[in-house]
Amino acid sequence: MLTPVTDTQKNLACFHCGDTCPPEPITHDHKTFCCEGCKMVYEILNQHGLCTYYDLEKHPGITLKPGKIQDRFAYLDLPEVAQRIWDYADEQKIKVTFFLPGMHCASCIWLLENLHKLHPGVVSSRVNFLRKEIYLTYFREKISLRQLVELLASVGYEPEISLDHLEKKNTSPGNKSFFYKLGIAGFAFGNIMLLSFPEYLGLSWELDTQWGRLFGYLQWVLALPVFFYSSSVFFQSAWLGLRQKNLNIDVPIALGILALFIRSTYDIFFLDAAGYLDSLAGLIFFLLSGRWFQQKTYDSLSFDRDYKAYFPVAATKISDGKEQKVMLSELQAGDRIVVRNQELIPADARLLSGETQVDYSFVTGESVPVKAKAGDLIYAGGRQAGVSAEMILLKNVSQSYLTQLWNQEAFQTDGKTRMDNLTDRFGKKFTVVILLIAAIAAGYWLVNDASKAAEVFTAVLIIACPCALAMTGPITFGNTLRILGRWKCYLKNSRVIESLAGITHVVFDKTGTITRTGDMAVRWENGNLTEKQQSWVRSLVRHSVHPVSQALYVSLRGNDRLPVSHWEEITGQGISGEVAGVHVRVGSWIYVTGENSRLDTAGTYISIGEEVVGNIRLGHRYRDGLKDLVNDLRPMPISLITGDNDREIAGLEDILGKNTKMAFRQSPEDKLKFIQQLQQTGARVMMLGDGLNDAGALRQADAGVAVSENINHFSPACDAILDAENFRRIPQILAYARTSLRLAKAGIVISLLYNVVGLSFAVQGLLSPVVAAILMPLSSVSVIGFGLISTHLVSRKYR
């Protein structure tokens, strides 16, 4: 409850932001606040037990009062500025990404991912802690971009906004305070060792002399900033973990540092002994160095995933009036491109041609297409839904943004992997066991040799740090992702590796998956289209990326640029539209005629007006090496599921084997149910489809792989994209995934062996804390080296 304020409370500082309170301040929980905004932030933090936030600094927050930061962020109210910052915007919601240099601990993550509790205008917020980025979605009618930035600043996380570098969001600078801490620890470590040099040579002297005490006090003074500043990252993480009832890996480290400092202070001031301040400074310096190395490794892997052709999608560029396929990396702002139905829009662009519809489910998760007209802004990540559209790019392609969209939680088929759960569970138990071992060892030496108790206790806590254990999976799997990318197999994330390693059943789609899209023979069963009719049909199918439409487009002659209105494509059935005022349909017999009376309805039919004018059949050519691929996958069971007819069943049985289960004339829903039935029998299924009409099956499968010759045509529900030219390598990819999983587990074993050996020396008092501090980061380096080198060497086996 709010309480009245007496005269003695006037001119007090705000508990949250530190500003001078007004004559009648607001009070709550015996604390004063300058405004309702500051009180609201405190209440949120207090409600969830996160008031440790205020222990980090005296007044960590910035006031929510508009006048405080009104001038600083006023430029964000300008429409031209806001549009450059937005990642996506529609009539209701806007998405933005900010770099937050102030993010540093688990408390930050919790607060930032609960911003919706601070303001109802925030829909969701997701944090990438390693990159110090936050992905925000907010209601444009409830909160403006400027108010959103002010909200972040008010709770101590002011975004770093540089309009000159908006196209390079991933080049944000690192955390400078970390390097200050590392530098101070290194400086103190070197100087304390210099003051302790006579002891290293065995030239010890009594510290009760004037010079001895002076050197001891100087060492202690040099150690103060190391203990209170450089080591703060470990104490903050450990304390926040304990507040959340979580024994994280920083708990034993913090206890070791505290024990070293207290023991050394007691030795210097009360026993006239040297203490262990050189070990303390060395420990913190090597720990910080290990974290820096780990962070650099993560950044390197992340950089490679974003820009080493992670999304090698091609685009159709208009140059000198002609269309040509180019890689995304070759596109620049100002280029004109053509985007066909179901193709991904690679960068923010301006629509040049008439009206169209854009499916932003890849961006927002909402499947209802948005109408757009000439001159409208089209956002990257949208999928063209309708006739081909010409656009001019406003930004360069950001493949990292496409990667972020593809990796949204909305499209995850699994939660955490078993590997993640194993590491988490083992890490917590490991910490408990180490604390018990340290306590037992210290108790033993207190009884037998009290002078060694502190040294043994700290050595055990330091040498047994489970950092190497926590790094094994990410490093090994991260390098596996990079190597598979070189094979033109692009995995959504490291979770997919474990899914691939556990596959027990492979399911193939037919058209566009095991058949070659660009090499189909079109055979006319009947029909003789005039040149005008061919132009109508060609203009209609030009806008579809389905293999049948593409084959028909190539086989016809005539003008292909006639305007098409009311264009529609129904997955698994066909396409239709009005060309030159005439209604044209291409698809199945039922779709084209609306009748289901004929027994033989195989093939693709064409109707102009109300008359069926032709019927074609496609002569499929299967991908090279398909039979060898199937043989390599045996004895694993294989199935085929397709929307096509069964006319080619004899040829398929010859390639796939007569025992292969096949299902024909299957709708997208039928394919999904087929995968579910296999999973109900205990199978772990990999589904390989073309990414066009297999979205449900791809998402349902344990590992959904989109196989395409034009990698633009994949579904956000797929777990991997495989370039069709590497289709033959599917057995090698599965084998390499299984080997990578075994290598990750081997890394855990190596980490455990290191800890067992180190602990055996530490509990005997044969390992000094400074040696332990050196060996601990070396163990992390060895695990990193094992993961990187082993995955690279093993990959040669599968080339």
N, C-alpha and C positions, 0 to 999 in steps of 0.2 A: 504494500500500500504506500501511496505517496504521503509524506508527512510535511507539516508546515516548517518553514525555514525561519530561524531566528536571525537577529542582527549579526551574530558572530559567524554566521555561515555565508555572509555576503562576500563577494570578491574571491570566492574559492575557485580553484582550477577544476575544469571538467575531468572526471575520472577517465573518460574515454579518450578525448582528443587533447586535453591539456589547456584548452582555451579558457579565458576568464569567464566565469559564469555571470549571467545578468543579475540585477539586484534581487530577483526572486527566482533562484535556480530551481530546477527539478531535482528531487531527491528520490532515491530508491535503494533499498538494502543498505542504508546508511552511507550512500555514496551520492555525490552531486554531479549533475549533468547540465550542460548548457542548453540542450534542446531535446525534443522528443526523439529525434533521429539517433543521437548518441545513446540515449537510454534504451532504445529499441535494439540496437546492436548488442549492448551489454546483456540485455535480457535473453537474447537468442543464445549467446555464448554461455551464459550462466545456466540456462535451462538444460543445456546438453553437456555440462561439465567441462567446458573448454576455456575457463577463465585463466588457465595457464598462459593463454594468449597475452594477457596483460603483464606476465612476468618477463616476457622477452624484452620489453622496453617499458619505460615508465609510463608513456602515453603512446601506444602504438597506433591508435586510430586517428583518422582525420574526420573532422566534424562534417555532419550531413547538412549543416546550414547552407542554403544556396549562396549566400554572399561570400562564403569562404573560398570557393573554387569556381565562382561564376565566370571570371574572366579567363581562367586557364583553359577551360574546355568549351568556351562559347563557339569556337570554330566548328565544333561537331554538329551544330545546328544547321550549317550550310548544306543544302541537298547535294551539291557536287562533291563535297568532302565525304559525306556519309555514304554515298554510293560507291566510292572508291574503297571504303572499308568493309562494306557488306560482302559476305560470301554468297548470300542468297536472300531474296526478299520476295514476298508475295503480299496480297492485300491484308493478311493477318499476321504472319510471322516473319522474322528476320533472323538470319544466322551470321555470326561474326566469330573471328578467331583473334585472340589477343595474346601477346607475350607478356608474362608477369614475372619480372626479375625478383620480386619479393617473396615468391613461393619457395619454401625451404623445408617443410616438415609435414608429418601426417595431419597435424592440426590445420594447416593451410588447405590440404586436400579436402578435409571434411567441410570446412567452412565454405570453400569455393563451390563445392558440389551441392551445397544447400542454400545457394543464393535465393532460390524461390521462396525461402522462408523470410528473407529480408524484404523482398518486393514481389507482389503478386504478378507483376509484368514479366518476370523471368520464367520461361517455360522449363528449361533444363540447362544444366551446365555440366560439362565433362572435362576432366583435367588430364593432361599428359604431363606427368610430373617430371620425367626425364628431360623433356623439351621445354618445361616451364610454360606451357601453353594451356589456354582454356578455350573450349568450344561452347559458345553460348547461343541459345535460341530464346527469343523474347517476342512478346506481343507489341506490335508497333503502336497500337492505340493506347496501351497502358504505360509504356515507358519509352522514352526516346534514347537514341544512341548516346547523347550527351549525359542523360540521367543515369544510364547504365554504367558509363565510365566513372561518373561521380560516385556511384554506389560502390564500385570496386575500390576506388581511391579512399572512400570513407572507412573501409575496414582494413586499410593498410596494403592494398594490392593494386597500386596505380599501374595501368597498362603502359607499356612503352610503345608509343604511336609515332611512327616516322612516315609521313606521307610519301617521301622520296623512295622508300624501300618497301612499299606495300606489296610489290610484286615478288619480294624476297623475304617472306615471313620466316623462312627457316634459317636466316642468317643472323638471328638475334644474338647479341653478345652473351657470354656466360656470366656466372655469378662472380662478381669481382671480390666480394667479401671472402669467398672460399680461398682465393689466391692470396689475399691478405693474411688469412689464418695460416696458410701453408708457408708463406714467406717468413712470418714471425716465428713459427715453430722451427724452421730451418736455421734462422739467424741465432735464436737462443740455443739451439742444439749445438751449433758449432762453437759458440763462445763458452758455454758451460763445459764442453769437452776440453777447451783450451785451459780453463781454470782448473780442471781436474787432471791435467796432463801429468803432474808429478806422481799421482797415484797410479796411473797406467804403467809407469816405469818402475813402480815399487819404491818410489822415493817419498813415502808417506811421512807426514809430520803431525805433531799434535795440534789439533784445531783450537786448543785453548791459548795459543799464541795470538798476538795481535794480528799478524798477517793471515794466519789460518782462519781466524774468525771472519776477517774481512772478505776473504775469498769465498767462504761459506755463505755469508750474507749476500754477496754479489750474485752467486749462483741462484739463491732463493729469489732475489729481485728479478733476475732474468726469467725465472720460471713462472712468475706471477701472470704475465700476459699469455703465456702458453696455456697455463691451467685455466684461467678465467675467460680467455677469448678463443684461442685456437681449438681447445677441446670442447667448447660449448656445443658444437654440433652433435657430439656423442651424448652429452648429458641431456640436451633438449629431446633428442630422439628417444633415449631410454626412458625419460620421465613421461613423455607423452604416451609411449607404449604401455607403461605401467598404469597410467591413468585410464587407459582403455582396456586394462586387464590383458595385456599382450606382452609376453616376454620376447621382445625382438632381439636382434643380434647385437644391438648397442648396449644392452644391459650389462653383460659381463665386461665389455670394454670400459664402460663408465666406472664400474666398481674397481677395476684394475687401476685406472688413472687416479681415482680418489684414494685408494690404498697407498699408491706410490707417493702421492703428494703429502698425505698426512704423516706417513712414516718418515719421509725425508725432512719435513718441517720439524718433527719431534727430534730427530737425530741431530739436526744442526743447532737448534736452540736449547735443547736440554741435555744432550749427551756429548756435545762437541764432536760429533761424528760427521762423516762426509755426506751421508744420505745417497739418494738415487735420482737426483734431479737430472743428471745427464741421460739416464735411462728414461725418465719421464718425458723430456723434450724429444729424445730420439723416438720413443714409442709414438707420440702424437704426430711427429713429422712423417714417419714411415706409414702410419695409418692413413693420414691425409694423402700421402703420395699414392698409396694403393687405391684410394677412392678416386683420385684424379685419373689414374691409369684406367680404372674400371669405367669411369664416365667417358673417357676418350674412346674406349673400345665400343661402348654402346652407341656413341655419336657416330662413329665410323660405320657401324653396321646399319644404323638408321639412314645415314646419308646414302649408302649404297642402295638400300631398298627403295628410296624415293626417286633416285635419278639414274640408276644404271638400267634404263629401259624396263623398269618395273611394269609400266603400261605401254607396251610397244604397239599401241593402236595406230592404225593408219587413218588418214582423213582424205577427203576428196577436195582438192584445191583447184580453184578456177584461175588459170594463168593464161593471158592472151586469148581469152575466150574459149579455152579448152580445159577439159577436166583431166586431172592427173592425181594418182595416189601418192601421198607423201607421208613420211613418218611425223608423229606429233612434234618431235624435237626440231623439225624443220619449219614449223609454223611460227609466224610472228604476228604481233598486233598489226592490224591493217589488212591482213590476208582475207580473201573471199573464199568461202568454203561452201560445199553442198553437203547437207546432212539428210540422209534417207531415213525411212521409217525404221524405228528401233535402234538407230545409231546414237551413240553417246555424243553429247556436245562437249568438246574438249576444253573450252575456255569461254569466259563471258563474251557475249557477242551481241550484235544488233541485227534484228531480222530485216532482211531486204525484200524478200518476196512476200506476196499476199498474206493470207491467214493460215495459221497452223495450230497445232496443239503440242504441248510439251508435257511429258510425264516426269514429274519431279520425285517419284517414289524413291529414286536412288539417293536423293538429297534429304527428303523430309519423311519418307516412309509412307506417305499418303499416295494412293494409287490413282486418284481422280486427275486426269490431264487438265492442264491450264491452257486456256485459249490465249493466243498471241497474234498480234497483227503487225504489219510492216512498221518498222521504227521502234518496236518494243525491245527492251533489254532481255536477253535470254541468258540464264546463268549456267555456268559450267556444272556438269554432272546431270543435267536434264537429259531426257531421252526423247528424240523426235518421235511423235505419234501422229502419223498422217503422211501426206504427200511430201516429197522432197522439198527442203527449204534452203534458200541461199542466205548466208549470213556473212557479216564482216566482223572479224575478231577485234575486240576492244582490249584484250589482255593477252600476254603470252600464256602458253599452256603451263599449268602448274600440276605436274604429275603427282606431287606429294598431296595436293588437295584431292585428286581423284583416288589416291590410295586411302586417304582418310575416310572418304565417303564409302568406299568399298568395304572398309573394315569397321563400319558402324555396328554397334551392339545389336541393332534391330535385325541384322542379317546373320547373326551368329547361330550356327546349328548346334553348338555345344556350349556348356559353361566352361569352367576351368578344366584343364586336362588332368589326367591322373598324375602326370609328372608334376604339375603345379601343386596338386593336393599333397603328393608325397613330400615334396620339398617343404611346404608349409608345416605339415604335421611333424615331420622329422626335425625341422628347425626349432620348433617350440620344445619338443622333448629333449633335443640336444642341449638347449640352453639350461633346462632344469638339471640335467645330468651333470653338466659342467659346473654349475654352481655347487652341487652336492660334492663333487670331487674336490673342488677348490676348498670348500669348508672343511672336509674331512682331512685333506692334506695339511691345511693350516693348523688344524687341531692337533694332528700328530706331531708336527714340528714345534708347536708351542710347548708340548710336554717334553720333547727330546732335545730340541735346540731352538730356543725362542728367537734367536737372531735370524734364522732362516724362514720363519713362519710367513712374514710379510712378503719376502721375495718369492717363496713358493706359491703363495696365494695369487699374487699378481701374475706370475709366469703362467700359471694354469689358465687364468682368465684370458690372457693375451694369446697364448699359443693355440687355444681351442676355439678361437673366433670362427663361426660358421660362414664367414664371407665367401670362401671358396665354394662351399656347398651351394649357396644361393646363386652363384654366378655360373655354375656348370651348365644348367639347362639353357638359359638365355644365350650364352656365348656359342655353344655347340649348335643349337637350333638356328641361331642368327646366321652363322656361316653356311649352314645347310640351305637356308632360304636364298642366300646370295649365289651359291653354286647351282641350285636348281634354276635360278633366274637365267644363268648363262646357257642352260639347256632349253631356254624358252618355255619353261614351266613355272608359272608365276603363282605362288601360294599367297593366300590372303594374310596369313600370319603363322606363327610357329605352332599354334595348336593343330593346324592341318597336318603337320609332319607326323604327329602321334596317331592321328586318324588314319593316314595312309599306311602307317606301319601295322595297323591292326586289321586291315582289309582281308575279308575271307570270301567275298563274292563280288564279281565284276559284272555290271549291267551296261550294255551298249545301246544307244539309239542307232538308227540306221542312216536316214538321209542327212547328209552334211557331217556325219560323225565317222562312220566306217566307209562312207562313199565320198568321192571327191566332188566338191561343189562345182568347180569350174570346168569339169570334164564330163558332162552328161550329154548323151545322144538323145535328141528329141525325135520321136517317131510319131507321125500323124496317123491316127487310126482312121479318121475321116475328116472332111472339111477342106475347103480351098478358099482361104481368105483373100479378099481383094487387097490391093495396096493400101487403100484408105482404111480398111478394117485392121490390117496389120499395124498401121500407125496408131489406131485407137488402142489396141491391145498393148502395143509396145509402150505407149505413154502411160498406161495404167500400171503395168508390172515394173516399170522403171523405178517406182518408189518403194518397192518391196525388196528386202534382203533375203527372203526365203530362197533356198537353192532351186526350187522349181520355177519360181518367178525369174530368177537370174538366168536359168537355162533357156526359158521361153523367150526372154528378152534378146539373148544372143542369136536365137534361131530365126527371129523375125526381121523384116526389113521395113524401112519407112521412117517417117518423122517420129521422134520420141519426146518432143518438147511441147506437145499439145497440152493446154491447161486441163487439169483434172479437179473436179469439185466433188464434194460428198464422198471423199475417198475413205475406205474402211477396210481393215484387215482383221479377220476373226481367226485367232490361233487354231490351227489344225483343220480349218475349213476352206478359207479362200479369201480373195480380195474383190472389192467392187468399187465403182465410182462412175461419175458422169464425165465423158470425154466428148467435147464438141456437141454437148446436148444429148448424147446417146448414153444409155445406161449399159455398162459393160461389167460382166462378172467372169472371174476365173477361179476355179476351185473344184471341189468334189461335186458329184452328181446331185446330191441332196442340197448342197449349198446353192448351186447354180439354178436348179429347177424347182426346189422345194418339194420334190417328190421322192418317195422311197419305194417305188413300185418295181423297178428293174432289179433283176437278179445280178447281172454283171454291171457293176458300177465302177470298176477299177479305172484308174487313169485320172487325168485332169481335164475338165470340160470348160468350154468358152461359150458364153452367150452374149449376144449383142441385141439390145432391146429385149424382147421376150423369146428370141429364137436361139437355140443351141447351134452354133456354127462350126464347132470343131471339138475334137477329142484327141488328146496327146498322151503318149506313154513315154516315160523316161527310161533310157538304158543306162543304169548305174554302172560306174566303174569304181571298183573297190580300191581302197588305199593300198599302196605298195607295201608288201611285207605283212599284210593282215593275217595270213595263215600262220606265218612264223610267230607273230605276236601272240596269237591264241595258243600255239603250242608252248610258248615260253611261260604263259600264265597257268597252264595246267600243272598240277591237278586241281587248281582252284576252280570251283564251278563258275560258269559264264552263262549269261542270259542275254537275249536280244528283245527289245521292246520298241515298237515303231508304229507310227500312224499309217504307214503304207499297207498295201495289200500283200498277199502271200504268193504272188506269181513267181517270185524268185526264190522260193523256199528250197528248191533243189540245190541251187548254187550256194545258198547260205549254209545248208547242211554240209556241203562239201568243204566249205571254209571253216565253219565253226564247230562242226561235228554233229552227228545225228542225235547225240544225247543232250545237246544244248537246248534249254528251254526257250521258246520263241513265242511272242505274242504280237499279233498284227491288228491293224485298224484300231489302235488304242488312242484315246483322247488324252489331253494333258492330265485330267483327273484320274484316268485309268493308270497312267504311268506312276502317279503318286501312290495309288493304292497298291500297285505291284511292288514298289519298294517297301512299303509298310508290311506287306505280307512276308517278304523275305526277312525283314528285321524281326518279325514276331517268331520266326524259327531260330533266332539267335545269330543270324548272319550279320556281319559288319560290311555294309554295301558301299562300293564305289560306283557312282553313276556317271557315265560319260555321254554328254549330249551336246547339241549345237548351241545351247544357250538361248534359243528363240522360243520354243514351245515346251521346254523341259524344266521351267523354273521351279515348279512344285516338286518334281522328282529330284532335282539337284539339291534343293534345300532339305528335303526329307532324308536324303542319303547321308551316310556317315562322312563321306567325302564326295562332293559334287564337283565334277571337272567339266568345264566348257571347252570343247574342242572346236576350233574355228580357224579358217584360213584368213579371215579378217577379224582380228581380236576385238574390234569394236562391238561385235555381236555377242556379248556375254551378259549374264544375268547377275544382279547384285547378290542373288541367293547362292551363287556358286562359290566354292571354296578355293578353286584354282582355275587358271586359264592356261591351256596347253596349245601352243602353236601347232597347227595341223602337220607341218613338215617334220615335227618330232613325235608324231603319233606312235611310231614304232618303238619309242623308248619307254612306253608305259611300264613294262616289266622292270626295267632298270630303275625307274623312278620309285616304284614300290619297294624294290630291294634296297635302294639307297636310303629311303625313309626308315626302313627297319634297322639298317645298320646305324644310322644316326641316333636312333633311340637307344640302341645298345651302347653307343659311345657316350651318350649323356649319362647313362647309368654307370658306366665305367668311370667317368669323371667324379661321380659321387663316391665311388669306392676309393678312388685315389685320395680324395679329400679326407675320407674317414681314416685311411691308413696314415696319412700325414698327421692327423690329430692324435691317433693312438701312439705313434712313435714320439711325437712332441710331448705328449702328456707323460709318457713313461720317464722322460728326462726331467720334466718340470716338477713332478711330485717328489722326486728324489733330491731336489734342490741343486740339480746339475745344470740348470738353464737359467741364466740371468734374464731379467725382464727386457733389457735392451736387445739381447740376441733373439728373444721371442718376438719382439716387435719387428725385427728385421725379417725373421722367418715367416711371419704371418702374411705380409704382402707378397713375399716370394711364393708362398703356396698359392695365392690367388693368381699370380702371374703364371705359375706352372699349370694350373687348371685351365686358364685362358689359352696358353700355348698348346696344351693337349687338345682342347676342343677345336681350335683353329687348324692345327697341323693335321690331326687325325682325320677330320672331315674332308680336308683337301686331298690327303693321300688316298683315302678310300674312294673318293669320287673318280680317281683315275681308273679304278677297276671297272667302273660302269660306263666308261666312255664308248 
